[in-house]
Amino acid sequence: AALLSPRCDDAAVEEAADLALRQINADREEGYVLSLYRIVSAQEQPQEITGSVFYLILDVVDTECHVLSKKLWKNCNTRPAHSTVYGQCKAIIYINQARNIAHLNTYECTLQPVPPRYIWSICPDCPADDSPTKPEYLGAAAQSLAKFNGESEQTHYFSVLNVTRASMQWVIGPAYFVEFLIQETSCSKNDSVADISMCEPLPLETAQIGFCKGSVVKGPVEEFVTISCEIYSQQ
């Protein structure tokens, strides 16, 4: 069948882009939910019986939702410009509305953060994303998680699984901002645990996984620690 070139703001194209992005996000196991920035191009190949295959190129941006949250991209907040990761996804999706079928045949996404020099030019004081594996960010994640472990009503302690985003800014002293995944451990909250790192993580099949945003601001006299976490049921 001939390839058609519908307009990018065509209702069928917009629905195809939405369905493709939902399935792309559902398939990804690392990183953040991708949100549609714009439809770059669309081609439609009507099938002999019913339905169409759409060939899409989509500009995307990452959101504040981790992919493990399984949230729809329309329900996730996009990031401020200085910390956004931009990308493009090429997708081929078969859609048959009459039979309620949307099958993502294949996709490929490439992502890249905003260059630091651009961030400094528009917002010199904004914290630029940094390598999340640096010791100071791992320490900030552990410190903010300790606050969560102390205050939460979970039955077990959690440990840091990995730091996914990190940045630093000078406030009254160095301020470390971290986003990280946490994993339920075998240590019960009924027991006093001196060192969480000694607790064995529960198997991924049964452990609860969470996503946290924390910060540690080091002042001349005291430190200020914040933490907020979402706990996801077993995937």
Accessible surface in RSA format (square Angstrom, percent):
REM  Atomic radii and reference values for relative SASA: ProtOr
REM  Chains: A
REM  Algorithm: Lee & Richards
REM  Probe-radius: 1.40
REM  Slices: 20
REM RES _ NUM      All-atoms   Total-Side   Main-Chain    Non-polar    All polar
REM                ABS   REL    ABS   REL    ABS   REL    ABS   REL    ABS   REL
RES ALA A   1    92.54  85.1  21.82  33.7  70.73 160.9  39.94  56.2  52.61 139.4
RES ALA A   2    78.80  72.5  57.16  88.2  21.65  49.2  68.31  96.2  10.50  27.8
RES LEU A   3    89.67  49.9  61.61  44.1  28.06  70.5  61.61  43.3  28.06  75.5
RES LEU A   4    86.71  48.3  83.93  60.0   2.78   7.0  86.71  60.9   0.00   0.0
RES SER A   5    91.30  77.2  57.45  76.7  33.86  78.0  37.74  80.4  53.56  75.0
RES PRO A   6    31.76  23.1  12.10  11.0  19.67  71.5  23.82  19.7   7.94  49.4
RES ARG A   7   174.85  73.4 163.35  83.3  11.50  27.4  77.09 105.4  97.76  59.2
RES CYS A   8    46.92  35.5  39.20  43.7   7.72  18.1  21.21  53.7  25.70  27.7
RES ASP A   9    83.11  58.2  64.22  63.9  18.89  44.7  35.46  83.4  47.65  47.5
RES ASP A  10    57.21  40.1  49.43  49.2   7.78  18.4   9.00  21.2  48.21  48.1
RES ALA A  11    80.69  74.2  69.49 107.2  11.20  25.5  71.12 100.2   9.57  25.3
RES ALA A  12    45.20  41.6  37.81  58.3   7.39  16.8  41.97  59.1   3.23   8.6
RES VAL A  13     0.17   0.1   0.17   0.2   0.00   0.0   0.17   0.1   0.00   0.0
RES GLU A  14    85.97  49.4  81.73  61.8   4.24  10.1  22.89  44.3  63.08  51.5
RES GLU A  15    67.98  39.0  62.15  47.0   5.83  13.9  27.77  53.7  40.21  32.8
RES ALA A  16     0.00   0.0   0.00   0.0   0.00   0.0   0.00   0.0   0.00   0.0
RES ALA A  17     0.00   0.0   0.00   0.0   0.00   0.0   0.00   0.0   0.00   0.0
RES ASP A  18    16.44  11.5  16.43  16.3   0.01   0.0   5.27  12.4  11.17  11.1
RES LEU A  19    39.74  22.1  39.63  28.4   0.11   0.3  39.67  27.9   0.07   0.2
RES ALA A  20     0.00   0.0   0.00   0.0   0.00   0.0   0.00   0.0   0.00   0.0
RES LEU A  21     0.00   0.0   0.00   0.0   0.00   0.0   0.00   0.0   0.00   0.0
RES ARG A  22    92.22  38.7  84.95  43.3   7.27  17.3  18.83  25.7  73.39  44.5
RES GLN A  23    56.34  31.5  52.43  38.3   3.92   9.3  27.74  59.0  28.61  21.7
RES ILE A  24     0.00   0.0   0.00   0.0   0.00   0.0   0.00   0.0   0.00   0.0
RES ASN A  25    10.54   7.3   8.48   8.2   2.06   5.0   8.52  20.5   2.02   2.0
RES ALA A  26    63.44  58.3  45.92  70.9  17.53  39.9  50.10  70.5  13.35  35.4
RES ASP A  27    89.01  62.3  70.82  70.5  18.19  43.0  19.28  45.4  69.72  69.5
RES ARG A  28    35.82  15.0  30.68  15.6   5.14  12.2  16.38  22.4  19.44  11.8
RES GLU A  29   142.36  81.7 128.30  97.1  14.06  33.5  42.03  81.3 100.33  81.9
RES GLU A  30   144.09  82.7 136.13 103.0   7.96  19.0  51.10  98.8  92.99  75.9
RES GLY A  31    25.36  31.3   0.00   N/A  25.36  31.3  21.51  59.0   3.85   8.6
RES TYR A  32    13.08   6.1  10.76   6.1   2.33   6.1  10.76   8.1   2.33   2.9
RES VAL A  33     1.53   1.0   1.53   1.4   0.00   0.0   1.53   1.3   0.00   0.0
RES LEU A  34     0.21   0.1   0.21   0.1   0.00   0.0   0.21   0.1   0.00   0.0
RES SER A  35     9.03   7.6   9.03  12.1   0.00   0.0   0.00   0.0   9.03  12.7
RES LEU A  36    41.43  23.1  23.43  16.8  18.00  45.3  23.43  16.5  18.00  48.4
RES TYR A  37   133.83  62.5 107.28  61.0  26.56  69.1  61.89  46.5  71.94  88.7
RES ARG A  38   143.77  60.4 137.13  69.9   6.64  15.8  45.19  61.8  98.58  59.7
RES ILE A  39    24.09  13.7   8.97   6.7  15.13  36.5   8.97   6.5  15.13  41.1
RES VAL A  40    65.86  43.3  42.15  38.2  23.71  57.1  46.19  40.1  19.67  53.3
RES SER A  41    42.96  36.3  40.45  54.0   2.52   5.8  35.05  74.6   7.92  11.1
RES ALA A  42     7.11   6.5   0.00   0.0   7.11  16.2   0.08   0.1   7.02  18.6
RES GLN A  43    73.61  41.2  73.61  53.8   0.00   0.0  12.99  27.6  60.62  46.0
RES GLU A  44    32.77  18.8  32.77  24.8   0.00   0.0   0.00   0.0  32.77  26.8
RES GLN A  45    45.28  25.3  45.28  33.1   0.00   0.0   2.33   5.0  42.95  32.6
RES PRO A  46    45.53  33.2  44.50  40.6   1.03   3.8  44.50  36.7   1.03   6.4
RES GLN A  47    68.34  38.2  53.60  39.2  14.74  35.1  12.54  26.7  55.79  42.3
RES GLU A  48   178.91 102.7 136.83 103.5  42.08 100.2  59.93 115.9 118.99  97.1
RES ILE A  49   162.96  92.7 137.10 102.1  25.87  62.3 141.11 101.6  21.85  59.3
RES THR A  50    61.94  44.1  53.79  54.5   8.15  19.4  54.78  73.6   7.16  10.8
RES GLY A  51    24.56  30.3   0.00   N/A  24.56  30.3   9.85  27.0  14.71  32.9
RES SER A  52    13.02  11.0  12.68  16.9   0.33   0.8   3.62   7.7   9.39  13.2
RES VAL A  53    16.46  10.8  16.46  14.9   0.00   0.0  16.46  14.3   0.00   0.0
RES PHE A  54     7.66   3.8   7.66   4.7   0.00   0.0   7.66   4.6   0.00   0.0
RES TYR A  55    75.80  35.4  72.42  41.2   3.38   8.8  46.87  35.2  28.93  35.7
RES LEU A  56     3.54   2.0   0.00   0.0   3.54   8.9   0.00   0.0   3.54   9.5
RES ILE A  57    51.44  29.3  51.44  38.3   0.00   0.0  51.44  37.0   0.00   0.0
RES LEU A  58     0.00   0.0   0.00   0.0   0.00   0.0   0.00   0.0   0.00   0.0
RES ASP A  59    20.39  14.3  20.39  20.3   0.00   0.0   6.86  16.1  13.53  13.5
RES VAL A  60     1.21   0.8   0.00   0.0   1.21   2.9   0.00   0.0   1.21   3.3
RES VAL A  61    10.43   6.9  10.43   9.4   0.00   0.0  10.43   9.1   0.00   0.0
RES ASP A  62     5.44   3.8   5.44   5.4   0.00   0.0   3.36   7.9   2.09   2.1
RES THR A  63     0.00   0.0   0.00   0.0   0.00   0.0   0.00   0.0   0.00   0.0
RES GLU A  64    53.70  30.8  49.39  37.4   4.31  10.3   5.96  11.5  47.74  39.0
RES CYS A  65    16.00  12.1  10.77  12.0   5.23  12.3   5.85  14.8  10.15  10.9
RES HIS A  66     2.05   1.1   1.85   1.3   0.20   0.5   0.49   0.5   1.57   1.8
RES VAL A  67     1.82   1.2   0.05   0.0   1.77   4.3   0.38   0.3   1.44   3.9
RES LEU A  68    29.25  16.3  28.07  20.1   1.18   3.0  28.07  19.7   1.18   3.2
RES SER A  69    19.34  16.3   0.93   1.2  18.40  42.4   0.93   2.0  18.40  25.8
RES LYS A  70   112.84  55.1  85.61  52.5  27.23  64.8  70.66  63.6  42.18  44.9
RES LYS A  71    84.73  41.3  73.50  45.1  11.24  26.8  50.40  45.4  34.34  36.6
RES LEU A  72    79.07  44.0  75.95  54.3   3.12   7.8  77.92  54.7   1.15   3.1
RES TRP A  73    28.65  11.5  26.52  12.8   2.13   5.0  26.52  14.1   2.13   3.5
RES LYS A  74   134.15  65.4 101.27  62.1  32.88  78.3  62.39  56.2  71.76  76.4
RES ASN A  75   107.39  74.1  76.08  73.5  31.31  75.4  24.14  58.1  83.25  80.5
RES CYS A  76    12.90   9.8   0.00   0.0  12.90  30.3   0.90   2.3  12.00  12.9
RES ASN A  77   109.13  75.3 102.24  98.8   6.90  16.6  16.82  40.5  92.32  89.2
RES THR A  78    72.19  51.3  56.20  57.0  15.98  38.1  24.52  32.9  47.67  72.1
RES ARG A  79    23.95  10.1  11.98   6.1  11.97  28.5   0.41   0.6  23.55  14.3
RES PRO A  80    70.65  51.5  57.47  52.4  13.17  47.9  69.99  57.8   0.66   4.1
RES ALA A  81    54.17  49.8  42.80  66.1  11.37  25.9  45.60  64.2   8.57  22.7
RES HIS A  82    37.30  20.4  35.05  24.4   2.26   5.8  18.50  19.1  18.81  21.9
RES SER A  83    17.51  14.8  13.83  18.5   3.68   8.5  14.36  30.6   3.14   4.4
RES THR A  84     5.87   4.2   4.86   4.9   1.01   2.4   2.56   3.4   3.31   5.0
RES VAL A  85    22.85  15.0  22.85  20.7   0.00   0.0  22.85  19.9   0.00   0.0
RES TYR A  86    83.80  39.1  83.80  47.7   0.00   0.0  57.78  43.4  26.01  32.1
RES GLY A  87    14.67  18.1   0.00   N/A  14.67  18.1   9.31  25.5   5.36  12.0
RES GLN A  88    62.47  34.9  59.59  43.5   2.88   6.9  14.53  30.9  47.94  36.4
RES CYS A  89     0.00   0.0   0.00   0.0   0.00   0.0   0.00   0.0   0.00   0.0
RES LYS A  90   115.44  56.3 112.95  69.3   2.48   5.9  56.03  50.4  59.40  63.3
RES ALA A  91     2.72   2.5   0.00   0.0   2.72   6.2   0.59   0.8   2.14   5.7
RES ILE A  92    51.07  29.1  51.07  38.0   0.00   0.0  51.07  36.8   0.00   0.0
RES ILE A  93     0.00   0.0   0.00   0.0   0.00   0.0   0.00   0.0   0.00   0.0
RES TYR A  94    48.27  22.5  48.27  27.5   0.00   0.0  36.59  27.5  11.68  14.4
RES ILE A  95    13.72   7.8  11.01   8.2   2.71   6.5  11.01   7.9   2.71   7.3
RES ASN A  96     1.16   0.8   1.13   1.1   0.03   0.1   0.03   0.1   1.13   1.1
RES GLN A  97   128.73  72.0 102.72  75.1  26.01  61.9  41.97  89.3  86.76  65.8
RES ALA A  98    92.78  85.3  45.97  70.9  46.81 106.5  59.28  83.5  33.50  88.7
RES ARG A  99   165.76  69.6 142.69  72.7  23.08  54.9  49.43  67.6 116.33  70.5
RES ASN A 100   142.49  98.3 118.11 114.1  24.38  58.7  28.26  68.0 114.23 110.4
RES ILE A 101    58.98  33.6  52.68  39.2   6.30  15.2  56.41  40.6   2.57   7.0
RES ALA A 102    32.86  30.2  12.60  19.4  20.26  46.1  12.60  17.7  20.26  53.7
RES HIS A 103   105.32  57.6 104.30  72.5   1.02   2.6  63.22  65.2  42.11  49.0
RES LEU A 104    25.01  13.9  10.68   7.6  14.32  36.0  10.68   7.5  14.32  38.5
RES ASN A 105    75.27  51.9  44.47  43.0  30.81  74.2  18.97  45.6  56.31  54.4
RES THR A 106    72.14  51.3  64.45  65.3   7.69  18.3  43.48  58.4  28.66  43.3
RES TYR A 107    63.21  29.5  40.64  23.1  22.56  58.7  31.88  24.0  31.33  38.6
RES GLU A 108   116.09  66.6 110.06  83.3   6.03  14.3  41.20  79.7  74.88  61.1
RES CYS A 109    34.25  25.9   7.73   8.6  26.52  62.3   7.73  19.6  26.52  28.6
RES THR A 110    90.10  64.1  83.74  84.9   6.36  15.2  70.09  94.1  20.01  30.2
RES LEU A 111    73.26  40.8  39.79  28.5  33.46  84.1  41.15  28.9  32.10  86.4
RES GLN A 112   124.10  69.4 122.87  89.8   1.23   2.9  30.90  65.8  93.21  70.7
RES PRO A 113    84.28  61.4  77.47  70.6   6.81  24.7  77.50  64.0   6.78  42.1
RES VAL A 114    15.00   9.9   7.12   6.4   7.88  19.0   9.77   8.5   5.23  14.2
RES PRO A 115    57.12  41.6  52.15  47.5   4.97  18.1  57.12  47.2   0.00   0.0
RES PRO A 116    67.01  48.8  67.01  61.1   0.00   0.0  67.01  55.3   0.00   0.0
RES ARG A 117   181.24  76.1 172.89  88.1   8.35  19.9  66.63  91.1 114.61  69.5
RES TYR A 118   106.93  49.9 103.38  58.8   3.55   9.2  71.55  53.8  35.38  43.6
RES ILE A 119     6.06   3.4   6.06   4.5   0.00   0.0   6.06   4.4   0.00   0.0
RES TRP A 120   136.53  54.8 130.15  63.0   6.38  15.0 117.76  62.8  18.77  30.5
RES SER A 121    84.20  71.1  44.27  59.1  39.93  92.0  48.84 104.0  35.36  49.5
RES ILE A 122    88.61  50.4  54.95  40.9  33.66  81.1  60.44  43.5  28.17  76.5
RES CYS A 123    34.71  26.3  32.47  36.2   2.24   5.3  11.26  28.5  23.45  25.3
RES PRO A 124   103.20  75.2  83.22  75.9  19.97  72.6  83.77  69.2  19.42 120.7
RES ASP A 125   115.31  80.8 106.12 105.6   9.19  21.7  35.16  82.7  80.15  79.9
RES CYS A 126    22.82  17.3  14.42  16.1   8.40  19.7   1.93   4.9  20.89  22.5
RES PRO A 127    28.16  20.5  24.26  22.1   3.90  14.2  26.49  21.9   1.67  10.4
RES ALA A 128    23.23  21.4  14.81  22.9   8.42  19.1  14.81  20.9   8.42  22.3
RES ASP A 129    57.94  40.6  34.64  34.5  23.30  55.1  23.38  55.0  34.57  34.5
RES ASP A 130    49.94  35.0  35.34  35.2  14.60  34.5  14.59  34.3  35.35  35.3
RES SER A 131    48.99  41.4  40.06  53.5   8.93  20.6  32.61  69.4  16.38  23.0
RES PRO A 132    39.40  28.7  39.07  35.6   0.32   1.2  39.07  32.3   0.32   2.0
RES THR A 133   102.02  72.6  90.57  91.8  11.45  27.3  71.03  95.4  30.99  46.8
RES LYS A 134    79.96  39.0  77.44  47.5   2.52   6.0  44.78  40.3  35.18  37.5
RES PRO A 135   107.23  78.2  98.39  89.7   8.84  32.1 100.55  83.0   6.68  41.5
RES GLU A 136    73.02  41.9  58.41  44.2  14.61  34.8  28.59  55.3  44.43  36.3
RES TYR A 137     1.52   0.7   1.52   0.9   0.00   0.0   0.00   0.0   1.52   1.9
RES LEU A 138    82.47  45.9  77.93  55.8   4.54  11.4  78.45  55.1   4.02  10.8
RES GLY A 139    37.21  45.9   0.00   N/A  37.21  45.9  33.51  92.0   3.70   8.3
RES ALA A 140     4.11   3.8   0.88   1.4   3.23   7.3   2.43   3.4   1.68   4.5
RES ALA A 141     0.00   0.0   0.00   0.0   0.00   0.0   0.00   0.0   0.00   0.0
RES ALA A 142    54.93  50.5  47.07  72.6   7.87  17.9  48.73  68.6   6.20  16.4
RES GLN A 143    62.39  34.9  52.88  38.6   9.51  22.6  31.81  67.7  30.57  23.2
RES SER A 144     0.00   0.0   0.00   0.0   0.00   0.0   0.00   0.0   0.00   0.0
RES LEU A 145     5.91   3.3   5.91   4.2   0.00   0.0   5.91   4.1   0.00   0.0
RES ALA A 146    59.34  54.6  46.66  72.0  12.68  28.9  49.96  70.4   9.38  24.8
RES LYS A 147    76.67  37.4  66.24  40.6  10.43  24.8  37.99  34.2  38.68  41.2
RES PHE A 148    24.96  12.5  23.74  14.7   1.22   3.2  24.96  15.1   0.00   0.0
RES ASN A 149     5.65   3.9   5.54   5.4   0.11   0.3   4.00   9.6   1.66   1.6
RES GLY A 150    65.34  80.6   0.00   N/A  65.34  80.6  33.32  91.4  32.03  71.7
RES GLU A 151   117.15  67.3  86.57  65.5  30.59  72.8  48.95  94.7  68.20  55.7
RES SER A 152    26.43  22.3   6.25   8.3  20.19  46.5  15.56  33.1  10.88  15.2
RES GLU A 153   172.92  99.3 138.71 104.9  34.20  81.4  59.95 116.0 112.97  92.2
RES GLN A 154    51.15  28.6  42.91  31.4   8.24  19.6   4.12   8.8  47.03  35.7
RES THR A 155    98.38  70.0  88.78  90.0   9.60  22.9  79.92 107.3  18.47  27.9
RES HIS A 156    50.96  27.9  49.65  34.5   1.31   3.4  31.66  32.6  19.30  22.5
RES TYR A 157    31.49  14.7  31.49  17.9   0.00   0.0  10.39   7.8  21.10  26.0
RES PHE A 158     0.65   0.3   0.65   0.4   0.00   0.0   0.65   0.4   0.00   0.0
RES SER A 159    17.93  15.1  17.08  22.8   0.85   1.9  14.26  30.4   3.67   5.1
RES VAL A 160    47.71  31.4  22.74  20.6  24.97  60.2  22.74  19.8  24.97  67.7
RES LEU A 161    77.33  43.1  52.96  37.9  24.37  61.3  54.54  38.3  22.79  61.3
RES ASN A 162    74.40  51.3  69.46  67.1   4.94  11.9  29.73  71.6  44.66  43.2
RES VAL A 163    13.16   8.7   0.68   0.6  12.48  30.1   0.68   0.6  12.48  33.9
RES THR A 164    30.32  21.6  11.09  11.2  19.23  45.8  16.02  21.5  14.30  21.6
RES ARG A 165    27.99  11.8  26.01  13.3   1.99   4.7  24.94  34.1   3.05   1.9
RES ALA A 166     3.54   3.3   0.00   0.0   3.54   8.1   2.02   2.8   1.53   4.0
RES SER A 167    13.11  11.1  13.01  17.4   0.10   0.2   1.56   3.3  11.55  16.2
RES MET A 168    68.10  35.3  56.51  37.4  11.59  27.6  32.32  27.5  35.78  47.4
RES GLN A 169    52.38  29.3  47.99  35.1   4.39  10.5  13.21  28.1  39.18  29.7
RES TRP A 170   174.60  70.1 148.69  72.0  25.90  60.8 128.21  68.4  46.39  75.3
RES VAL A 171    82.27  54.1  56.82  51.4  25.45  61.3  61.90  53.8  20.37  55.2
RES ILE A 172    97.14  55.3  73.63  54.9  23.52  56.7  80.67  58.1  16.47  44.7
RES GLY A 173     4.48   5.5   0.00   N/A   4.48   5.5   4.48  12.3   0.00   0.0
RES PRO A 174    27.60  20.1  27.60  25.2   0.00   0.0  27.60  22.8   0.00   0.0
RES ALA A 175     0.00   0.0   0.00   0.0   0.00   0.0   0.00   0.0   0.00   0.0
RES TYR A 176    31.13  14.5  31.13  17.7   0.00   0.0   4.84   3.6  26.29  32.4
RES PHE A 177    68.25  34.1  66.79  41.4   1.47   3.8  67.30  40.8   0.95   2.7
RES VAL A 178     3.35   2.2   0.00   0.0   3.35   8.1   0.80   0.7   2.55   6.9
RES GLU A 179    23.65  13.6  23.65  17.9   0.00   0.0   7.50  14.5  16.15  13.2
RES PHE A 180     0.00   0.0   0.00   0.0   0.00   0.0   0.00   0.0   0.00   0.0
RES LEU A 181    13.35   7.4  13.35   9.6   0.00   0.0  13.35   9.4   0.00   0.0
RES ILE A 182     0.00   0.0   0.00   0.0   0.00   0.0   0.00   0.0   0.00   0.0
RES GLN A 183    12.15   6.8  12.15   8.9   0.00   0.0   0.60   1.3  11.55   8.8
RES GLU A 184    15.28   8.8  15.28  11.6   0.00   0.0   0.00   0.0  15.28  12.5
RES THR A 185     0.00   0.0   0.00   0.0   0.00   0.0   0.00   0.0   0.00   0.0
RES SER A 186    58.36  49.3  37.86  50.5  20.50  47.2  29.11  62.0  29.25  41.0
RES CYS A 187    27.65  20.9  21.86  24.4   5.79  13.6   6.36  16.1  21.29  23.0
RES SER A 188    28.46  24.1  27.56  36.8   0.91   2.1  21.93  46.7   6.54   9.2
RES LYS A 189    52.32  25.5  31.93  19.6  20.39  48.5  31.03  27.9  21.29  22.7
RES ASN A 190   144.16  99.4 107.72 104.1  36.44  87.7  28.89  69.5 115.27 111.4
RES ASP A 191    83.09  58.2  78.53  78.2   4.56  10.8  25.08  59.0  58.02  57.9
RES SER A 192   118.28 100.0  83.39 111.3  34.89  80.4  55.05 117.2  63.23  88.6
RES VAL A 193    42.79  28.2  16.41  14.9  26.39  63.6  20.17  17.5  22.62  61.4
RES ALA A 194   116.38 107.0  66.66 102.9  49.71 113.1  77.31 108.9  39.07 103.5
RES ASP A 195    69.48  48.7  63.92  63.6   5.56  13.2  25.60  60.3  43.87  43.8
RES ILE A 196    40.52  23.1  37.35  27.8   3.18   7.7  37.35  26.9   3.18   8.6
RES SER A 197    89.94  76.0  55.52  74.1  34.42  79.3  52.69 112.2  37.25  52.2
RES MET A 198   152.65  79.1 123.67  81.8  28.98  69.0 103.72  88.2  48.94  64.8
RES CYS A 199     8.88   6.7   0.89   1.0   7.99  18.8   2.51   6.4   6.37   6.9
RES GLU A 200   123.82  71.1 120.75  91.4   3.07   7.3  45.82  88.6  78.00  63.7
RES PRO A 201    63.88  46.6  51.63  47.1  12.25  44.5  51.63  42.6  12.25  76.1
RES LEU A 202    45.01  25.1  43.28  31.0   1.73   4.3  43.95  30.9   1.06   2.8
RES PRO A 203    76.07  55.4  63.75  58.1  12.32  44.8  75.96  62.7   0.11   0.7
RES LEU A 204   110.03  61.3  94.52  67.6  15.51  39.0  94.52  66.4  15.51  41.7
RES GLU A 205   140.04  80.4 114.81  86.9  25.24  60.1  72.22 139.7  67.82  55.4
RES THR A 206    77.63  55.2  71.88  72.9   5.76  13.7  69.65  93.6   7.98  12.1
RES ALA A 207     0.35   0.3   0.00   0.0   0.35   0.8   0.00   0.0   0.35   0.9
RES GLN A 208    49.43  27.6  49.43  36.1   0.00   0.0   8.53  18.2  40.90  31.0
RES ILE A 209    10.93   6.2  10.47   7.8   0.46   1.1  10.47   7.5   0.46   1.2
RES GLY A 210     0.00   0.0   0.00   N/A   0.00   0.0   0.00   0.0   0.00   0.0
RES PHE A 211    10.47   5.2   8.47   5.2   2.01   5.2   8.47   5.1   2.01   5.7
RES CYS A 212     0.28   0.2   0.00   0.0   0.28   0.6   0.28   0.7   0.00   0.0
RES LYS A 213    72.47  35.4  68.06  41.8   4.41  10.5  49.24  44.3  23.24  24.8
RES GLY A 214     6.29   7.8   0.00   N/A   6.29   7.8   2.04   5.6   4.25   9.5
RES SER A 215    12.01  10.1  12.01  16.0   0.00   0.0   5.44  11.6   6.57   9.2
RES VAL A 216     0.88   0.6   0.88   0.8   0.00   0.0   0.88   0.8   0.00   0.0
RES VAL A 217    24.73  16.3  24.73  22.4   0.00   0.0  24.73  21.5   0.00   0.0
RES LYS A 218    73.58  35.9  71.47  43.9   2.10   5.0  49.29  44.4  24.28  25.9
RES GLY A 219    18.10  22.3   0.00   N/A  18.10  22.3   1.99   5.5  16.11  36.1
RES PRO A 220   124.19  90.5  76.78  70.0  47.41 172.3  90.96  75.1  33.24 206.6
RES VAL A 221   144.03  94.8 110.05  99.6  33.98  81.9 114.62  99.6  29.41  79.8
RES GLU A 222   102.79  59.0  94.85  71.8   7.94  18.9  31.71  61.3  71.08  58.0
RES GLU A 223    78.35  45.0  55.50  42.0  22.85  54.4  25.96  50.2  52.38  42.8
RES PHE A 224    95.77  47.9  91.99  57.0   3.77   9.8  95.45  57.9   0.31   0.9
RES VAL A 225    37.17  24.5  21.11  19.1  16.06  38.7  21.11  18.3  16.06  43.6
RES THR A 226    76.85  54.7  75.40  76.4   1.45   3.5  66.33  89.1  10.52  15.9
RES ILE A 227    31.41  17.9   5.38   4.0  26.03  62.7   6.59   4.7  24.82  67.4
RES SER A 228    71.32  60.3  62.13  82.9   9.19  21.2  50.19 106.9  21.12  29.6
RES CYS A 229    33.30  25.2   0.00   0.0  33.30  78.3   1.89   4.8  31.41  33.9
RES GLU A 230    76.42  43.9  71.62  54.2   4.80  11.4  44.78  86.6  31.64  25.8
RES ILE A 231    48.18  27.4  17.28  12.9  30.89  74.5  17.28  12.4  30.89  83.8
RES TYR A 232    22.72  10.6  19.21  10.9   3.51   9.1  22.03  16.6   0.69   0.8
RES SER A 233    82.41  69.6  72.40  96.6  10.01  23.1  40.30  85.8  42.11  59.0
RES GLN A 234    96.09  53.7  73.98  54.1  22.11  52.6  28.53  60.7  67.56  51.2
RES GLN A 235   117.74  65.8  46.33  33.9  71.41 170.0  69.69 148.3  48.05  36.4
END  Absolute sums over single chains surface
CHAIN  1 A    13009.1      10457.4       2551.7       7239.2       5769.9
END  Absolute sums over all chains
TOTAL         13009.1      10457.4       2551.7       7239.2       5769.9
